[in-house]
Amino acid sequence: MSNGTHFQKFSGRIRTATTPPSAPKLGEVYYDTATNAFMVYNGTTWVGQLMTTSTSTSTSTSKSTTTSTSTSTSTSTSTTTS
């Protein structure tokens, strides 16, 4: 499956073309099917990003050692007076 087919669902929602629209307005968006990039008009030029798919795997290992020492001292004094 080519990258262009991933974005066919945008057809009718976002303009798709192989060349930029003429007389664009600031913020106008289209998907360039020739370069597989979403393009946005910034008022001067078309800018965009290529659409790619990536997979990321992350592995984390953690080791924890806890040592606890507790000391308790109790003193009791009793005085009885009669």
Secondary structure, 3 states (H helix, E strand, C coil): CCHHHHCHHHCCCCEEECCCCCCCCCCCEEEECCCCEEEEECCCCEEEEECCCCCCCCCCCCCCCCCCCCCCCCCCCCCCCC
